[in-house]
């Protein structure tokens, strides 16, 4: 064998080894330390932007502070503390928002944004806010919006955060279960049964609707067999890059991916032995920008005055980007190991 041929074979062997090493490195599941760094970085910029939005608009905002409180609650459960600097402000803003938009004397006189009360109640629950007169009024309003079959009919003004009957139904029944008074126990149980039956019958190909079908069925106590079918449907929507898309015509983004991973985690279909889960987490880590945010372009027509919360990309795409970043950090937080039981 001549010298030139030997060199050629050696180069081929080394190249193959290097390529295999690169592939192996890329496929390696991210560790808790890497995930925590990304989650805390995202949490920090969300807190800053949320405080700015509250100061400018006097509104807690579903796309900002309510979900940031959900992140804070998850991080506490994971034992990641010392980074939450705006908890009191968020809680005051959420309670103040409910006080402002509702009429304590008439349930029907509530702001015509059906998603607001459920999202805010989930945020308050994450802050361990006790039930009070304000939350009672919000629960009464949500209950008044239920239809005879246990579903809730959504508005479609500001997509994707305010769209989808399954989305609203799951959020509503969850908020009610968190804050309904003991006096409403029988009413809530009956509604939950109807809602569970309605959710289990739904057939949707919309990513967000499938996400909240899984979450809603989990919150309503559906059987494992029923939930598995929806979890498989959601997993089948995952793209080759590891992410999920809001619509089949769109590319993967952090909004859809964070939602999908959060739903899988909440309902028990996530973990280190789940390849789809690991690919989703890797997608989020790979697409986070240097500020800690995830940038998503809006597909909603503006219906209110723009408020600059100084969140990337610092234009009218920042509301959906903040919502997307909240979902992304929620998913990353769920990927962290639980804190040791004391």
Long-range contacts (C-beta under 8 A, 24 or more apart in sequence): 29-272, 29-278, 29-281, 29-282, 30-278, 30-281, 30-282, 30-285, 32-335, 32-336, 32-337, 34-285, 35-281, 35-285, 35-332, 35-335, 35-336, 36-80, 36-336, 38-284, 38-285, 38-288, 38-292, 38-332, 39-71, 39-75, 39-80, 39-329, 39-332, 39-333, 39-336, 40-75, 40-80, 40-83, 41-288, 41-292, 42-288, 42-292, 42-293, 42-294, 42-325, 42-328, 42-329, 42-332, 43-68, 43-71, 43-72, 43-75, 43-83, 43-84, 43-292, 43-329, 44-83, 44-292, 45-291, 45-292, 45-293, 45-311, 45-312, 45-325, 46-71, 46-311, 46-322, 46-325, 46-326, 46-329, 47-84, 47-85, 47-86, 48-310, 49-309, 49-310, 49-311, 49-318, 49-322, 50-86, 50-90, 50-309, 50-322, 51-86, 51-89, 52-308, 52-309, 52-310, 52-311, 53-307, 53-309, 54-89, 54-90, 54-93, 56-307, 56-308, 56-309, 57-307, 58-93, 58-96, 58-100, 59-93, 59-97, 60-90, 60-93, 60-94, 60-96, 60-97, 60-120, 60-123, 61-319, 62-115, 62-116, 62-119, 62-120, 62-161, 62-323, 63-161, 63-319, 63-320, 63-322, 63-323, 63-326, 64-309, 64-311, 64-319, 64-322, 64-326, 65-90, 65-93, 65-94, 65-123, 66-90, 66-94, 66-119, 66-120, 66-122, 66-123, 67-119, 67-123, 67-323, 67-326, 67-327, 67-330, 68-123, 68-326, 69-94, 69-123, 69-124, 69-126, 69-127, 70-122, 70-123, 70-126, 70-326, 70-330, 71-326, 71-329, 71-330, 71-333, 72-126, 72-127, 73-125, 73-126, 73-127, 73-128, 74-126, 74-330, 74-333, 74-334, 75-333, 75-336, 77-338, 77-339, 78-333, 78-336, 78-337, 78-338, 78-339, 79-338, 79-339, 79-340, 80-333, 80-336, 87-127, 90-123, 90-127, 91-124, 91-127, 91-129, 94-120, 94-123, 94-124, 94-127, 94-129, 95-124, 95-129, 95-134, 98-134, 98-135, 98-137, 98-138, 99-134, 102-134, 102-137, 102-138, 102-141, 104-133, 104-137, 107-137, 107-140, 107-141, 107-144, 108-141, 108-144, 110-141, 112-155, 113-155, 113-162, 114-145, 114-152, 114-153, 114-154, 114-155, 114-162, 114-168, 114-172, 115-154, 115-155, 115-161, 115-162, 115-167, 115-168, 115-171, 117-141, 117-142, 117-175, 118-142, 118-168, 118-171, 118-172, 118-174, 118-175, 119-171, 121-175, 121-178, 121-179, 122-171, 122-174, 122-175, 122-178, 124-179, 125-175, 125-178, 125-179, 131-179, 131-181, 135-179, 136-179, 136-181, 138-175, 138-179, 139-175, 139-176, 139-179, 139-180, 139-181, 139-184, 142-172, 142-175, 142-176, 143-176, 143-180, 143-184, 143-187, 143-191, 145-172, 146-172, 146-191, 146-195, 148-194, 149-194, 149-197, 149-198, 150-191, 150-192, 150-193, 150-194, 150-195, 150-196, 150-197, 150-198, 151-195, 151-198, 157-300, 157-303, 158-300, 158-303, 159-299, 159-300, 160-208, 160-246, 160-255, 160-299, 160-300, 160-320, 161-320, 161-323, 163-208, 164-206, 164-208, 164-209, 164-212, 165-209, 166-199, 166-202, 166-204, 166-209, 166-212, 166-213, 166-216, 167-208, 167-209, 167-211, 167-212, 169-195, 169-198, 169-199, 169-212, 169-216, 170-199, 170-212, 170-213, 170-215, 170-216, 170-219, 171-212, 173-216, 173-219, 173-220, 174-215, 174-216, 174-219, 177-219, 192-220, 192-221, 193-220, 195-220, 196-220, 196-221, 196-222, 200-226, 205-248, 206-247, 207-234, 207-237, 207-244, 207-245, 207-246, 207-247, 207-256, 207-259, 207-260, 208-246, 208-256, 208-259, 210-234, 210-237, 211-259, 211-260, 211-262, 211-263, 212-263, 214-263, 214-264, 214-267, 215-263, 215-266, 215-267, 217-267, 218-266, 218-267, 218-268, 227-267, 227-269, 228-269, 231-264, 231-267, 231-269, 234-260, 234-263, 234-264, 235-264, 235-269, 235-276, 238-276, 238-279, 238-280, 241-283, 242-279, 242-280, 242-282, 242-283, 242-286, 243-280, 243-283, 243-284, 243-287, 244-280, 246-299, 252-283, 253-294, 253-296, 253-324, 254-284, 254-287, 254-288, 254-294, 254-296, 254-324, 254-325, 254-327, 254-328, 255-294, 255-296, 255-320, 255-323, 255-324, 255-327, 257-283, 257-284, 257-327, 257-328, 257-331, 258-284, 258-294, 258-324, 258-326, 258-327, 258-328, 258-329, 258-330, 258-331, 259-327, 259-331, 261-331, 261-334, 261-335, 262-327, 262-330, 262-331, 262-334, 265-331, 265-334, 265-335, 266-334, 270-334, 270-335, 277-335, 280-331, 281-331, 281-332, 281-335, 284-328, 284-331, 284-332, 285-332, 288-328, 292-325, 293-321, 293-322, 293-325, 294-321, 294-324, 294-325, 294-328, 295-321, 295-324, 296-320, 296-321, 296-323, 296-324
